[in-house]
Every structure is written in structure tokens, then in C-alpha cells.
Amino acid sequence: MADIPIIDLSRPDGECAAAIGAACARIGFYAVTGHGIPAAQIDALHAAARTFFDLPAAEKCRVARPRPEQNRGYIGRGDETLARLAGQTTPPDDKEVFTIGPIDTGTDAYFTRPEAYPHFAPNLWPERPAVLRPAMEAYWHAATALARRLLRLSAIALDLAPSHFDASTRRHISMLRLIDYPAPDRAPAPGQLRAGEHTDLNMLTLVAGSTDIGGIEVRRRDGAWIPVPHAPGLIAVNIGDVLMRWTNDRWVSTPHRVANAPPGSGVRRQSAAFFFQAEYDAELACLPSCISAENPARYAATTIGAYRAARFAKTAG
């Protein structure tokens, strides 16, 4: 775990930015303490998620994902294969998911025109448990505030103004996914994992997990798999493909997976994963501080929405 640093965000901004820049250039993962989100709030979110996932399948399916391109609502066990993001063919992931998207939307054309779909598709809420919606909405706001702070520190690390990413993230199209990895009740199929090897396609991912048994593993550049640090209240952070493209590969979006829990361990894992993403019409072009005559732009300019749409539906069952 020494390869994945733990950064105390209560330290001065300059120290935090330098640590983030070093981690993102080397492995693309770090973990944070001093982030301001109370452990009790994270625990309450995990508890609400467990209550939902323990409901009968028929009840959960009342809020099932409406369409493959809409990452909303309930996705059943075995209905998603994240390895497809990396072009791999594996058995489906051994997990269940409940997802929401933006909660602070408006009525102007930005949220309703054709280009806004599916980024602002409506959220689906189950009748039970009643605490799920307020817990998710409260965590959405807390995670958004943390992501914005991390992006300000990231901008400093990239020799940009701290506010550089503000304009492109005001109406962000992020997702909050509650993920339930059941305790092992059968042998996995050959090549099956709780979540297959993949890279994320957003800017930043923030993960609060309930246990490190059968948790996230990261592939180092030498091919070795290492676990992400875990402790109560600790939040794991990784950059996604979008931020790697923005930095012209100066920072790396690293393959990772969720390992199976040991047979007979009886360990169930809850995870709250916040995938922070910029506005759908934000230009995705290499940052000026990351290109030079010796290191020209490696990617053609596009938009966040076009890039996301081209990749996301590959994971659907």
C-alpha cells in the first residue's frame, strides 16, 4: 500500500497539491483524510444501501434502469460487465448497483435540449427505505464539495490557476453509485470478479468502502496488483480517462478491479462511488500546461458528452 499515498487534506494546499500531482503521475490513485465528510454520514449511507439491496428482487426492479445509456436506478446482480470498458470479455460482475445522477437541475434549455440526454435523465427513487433518498442527496452535496476541492488542488499541481476547472464543472453530470458486493455464496465463474478490470471514464472517482476484504485493487506499472488503503472514514480517489486526456497523459488513469472475497469469508462489501464529471458540452482538449513542442497533444479535441456517450453503453448487459 506504500505505492498509494494517504493525503491529509488538513495540511497546507501547496503540500496537498504536490502530493496529488506526484500520485497522479505515478499511479493515478491516492486516499484522503481530513476531507470533512463525517464517518457517521458515510456509515448511514452504507446502512441505507444495505436495507435497499436486502429488499425482494421484484421490489428493487420497480426502479430498474430504464435504458442501457441511462445510468439510473437499479442494476441487478450480473447485469453489468465493467471489463468491457477496457475491451475485454469476461463473465459479468458479481454486484448489484443503485445509481443517481444530478439532483440540482434547472428548467432552462441546457438541461432539456437533445444534447442533454442522457446526462440529466430523471432519477428513480424506491419507496423503501425512506432514508435512502435524503442520505444519497446529502452525500451528493458533500462529495461534490470534496471533488471541487480536489480539482482546485489538481489545478495547482498542473501549474494552472486554482479555479481552472470551475467553469467547466458548474453543471456537472456526475453519478453516485451505491454498490453491493454480496458475501460469497457460490464459486465465481472462471475470470469473474466483483468488478472486472477497467479504467474509469470520468474526471475523478471518490470511493468510500465498508471493508478492504474483497476490495479495490490497482495494477501497478510492473503488472503487480496492490490493494487500496482502507480505514474508517478514508476515501479513495482516482483519476479517470477524461483527466488523463486533459493532462495529455501526464497523469495516468490506472486499471483497477474489485477482488473476490475469500470463499467462506462471509464478507459483504458496500461501496459509495461518486464519479465526478464535467459539463457535457465542456471541451475535452489537452491542457496548455501539458503540451509543448517536444510533447504535442496526443488526443483530438472533443466534448465530455461525446466522449462519454461513445464508451458508457459498452458495459450494459
N, C-alpha and C positions, 0 to 999 in steps of 0.2 A: 504493500500500500504506500510505500515511500515514493512511488512514481506519481501518485495522485495527491497533491498537496491539500492541506486543510488551511483555509484562509480566514482569519478573524476579521470581519468587516468593521469591528470597532477600532481597528488600527487606522492611522492616517491614510488618506486617499492615495497618496503617492506610493506608499508601501503596498497597498492592496492592488493598485493598478499594475505595478511592476510584477507582483506575484501572479496576477491573472495573465498578463502578457506572456510570461515565461511558461506557465502551464499550458496555455492555448497553443503556443508554438511547438511544444514538445509532445503533448498527448491529447490536448483538447478537452480535458476533464479536470475539475477541481471540486472541492467541497467547501461549504461556508458555515461558519458560526457567527454569532453576533449580528444576525440578519434581521432581527426584530420581529419575527413571526413566533409567537409563543408555542412551546411544545404542546401545551394543553389544546391549542387550536388545531394543531396537526392531529393529535390523538382523537379529538372529537370528530374530525373529518374521516379518519380511518374507521371509527366506530359506526358512523352513519353509513359508510360504504359497505361494511360487513353486514349490516342489517338489510341493506338493499339486496346484496348478492345472495343472501340467505332466503330471499323470497322464492316462491314457486316459479318455475320457468315460465309458465303461462302468464303470470303477472308481470314478470320482467319484460316479456316480449310485447306487452302493450305499448312499451316505449322503445321498440326495436328501431334500429337505424332505418330510415325510410328508403334511402338510395345509397349505392356504393360511394358516390362522391360527396355525400353529406356525412361528415364525421360528427354525428349527433346520436344521442340515445344509447340504447343497449346493444352490445355486440356479444353474442354468445360464445361459449367455450368451443374453440376450434374453428371459429368463423373468420379468423384473421391470420395472415402469414407475413410477418414483417420482413422476413428474408427476401421477399420479392422486391423490396426497395433496393436491394443490392444485386438484383438479377439472379438470385438463387432459387432453386426449387427444393423445398423441404416440407415435411409434414406441418400442419397448422400449429400455431402457438397454443400452448396449454394455459389459457387465461380467459377471463371474462372482463368486459370493459363497459363503463358508462361515461359518456363524453358530453360536455357542453362547449359551446363557442361563446362569442362576445355577448355580454349581458347589458352593456350600456350603448345601445344602438339608437339612432335617431330616425326621423321620418323623411329627411331630405333625400335627394336623388342618389347621393353617394352610397346609401345603404340599400337602395331598391333597384337601381338600374341593372341591366343584364350582367355587366361585368362584376357586380357584387355577389353573384351566385357562384358557388355555394357558401361563400365566406361568411355571410350573415344569415344563413338558413336558421329558422327558429329552433330554439332549444325545446327538448321534450322532457317533461318532468313527471316522475311516477307519483301516484297518490301516497304511497308509503315508501320510506318513513318520512314523516312530515319535516324532520330536522335536516333532510338531505339538501334541499334547495338552499336554505339560509346558510348552511355550513359551506356549501360549494361557492356561493356568491361571496361570502366573507373571505374565503381563501383566494378566490379570483382576484379581489382587490389587493390583498396582502401580497400575493405572488406577483401581480403586475407592478406594484411599487418596488419590490425587490429586483425584478428584471430590469426596470428602468435604472435603478442604481447601478446594477452590474454593467449595463450598457454605457453609462457615463464613465465608469472606471475603465471599461474596454476601450472607449474612445481615447482616453488619456494614454492608455498603453499603445495605441496605434498612432500616436502623435497627431491627434485631432483635437478639436475643441470638445470639451466635455458634453456639450449639447448637440453634437453632430447628428446623433440618431433620433433626436426628439421629433423633428418634423416628419420623419417617415414612419413613426410608430404611434402617432396620436390616436388613430382609429385602427388599432392593431387587430389582426384576425387570428388571435391565439386560440388555443384549445386547452381545456383542463380535462384530463382523463383520470378517472378512478379505475384502478386495475386490481382485479382479484386473481391471485395465483393459488389455486386450490392446493390443499395438502395432498401429497401423492396418494392416489387411490388405485392406481394401476401402473403397470410398466409403460414408460414412454415408447412411442414408436421409434424405430431407428432414425436418428437425426433430429428427433423432436426436442424442443426446448420450451421453457416457459415463454420465452420470446426469442425468436431467431436472430442471428447476426444481421446487423443493419447499421446504417448511419441515419441520423435524424435530418429532416429536410428544412427545418426552421432556423431561427437565429440562435436562440438559447433554450435549453431544456432544464427545468428545475424539478428534481425528484425527491420526494420525501417518502422513504420506505419504512415499513414496520419492522423489518428484520433483515439481517445480512445472510441468512441461511437460504440458499436459492435466490441470491440477489444479482445485482448488475455486475457483469464482468467486462473489462475493457481490454482490447487487443493492442499490446504494445507494438512498436515498430519491428521488434525482433520476433514477433509472432506469438509471444507468450501472453496468456490471459491472466489478468490480475483483478482482484475484487475492488470495488469502490468502497471507500471508508464508510462505516456506519456507526452511528451513535444517536441516542435520543435527541431530537431537535436538529440534527445535522441535515443539511440539504445538499444533495449532489447537483452539480452544474456541468453541463457540457455544451459545446457549441455545435451547431448543425451545419448542413451543407451550404445554406444561404450565407452564413457569416464566413465560411471558408471561401466561398466565391467572392464575397465583398472584399476580403483581405488578399485576394489573388494567391491563395494557398499559403500565405504567411502563417495563418493559423490552420490547424487540422481538425476536420470532423472525423472522429475516430470510430471504427467499427466497435460495436458493443452488443451484448446479449444479456438475457436473464437466464441464469443457470437453473437446472432442475434441482429441487431439494432432494437430499439423500433418501432413498427408499426406506420407508418405515419411520421417517423422522416425524411425521405428523405436522410438519411446519407449513402453515398457510402464510402467504405474504400479501399485504395490502400496499398499494403504491398510489401516491397522488403525483401525477406527472403534468406539469404545466409547460406547454410548448408555446413559447413566445415568438410571435411572427409579426413582421412589419405590415404596413398597409398594402392592400392588394395591388394598387397601382404605383407603388414605390418602385423607382428604377433600381434594378439589381445590376450594378456595374462596378468594376474594380475601383477601390478607393484610391484617390490620388497619392496618398502616403504609402501605398503598397505597390506602386508601379514605377518603373524607371526605364531608361534606355537599355540597361542591362537585363531588366526583368519586366518585359512588356506584359500587358493584360493577357491572361490565359483564357478568358471567357468573354463571349459576346454579350453585350448588354441585353437584358430582358426585363420583365417585371416580376414582382413577387407572385402575383396571381397566376401568370402564365407558367412560371416555373413549378409552382405547387400543383396546379391542375395536371401538368404533364406527368407527375410522379405519383400522386397520392392514391389514385384508384387501383394501382397495381397490387395493393395489399389486401383488397377486399376478397371475401370468399364467394 
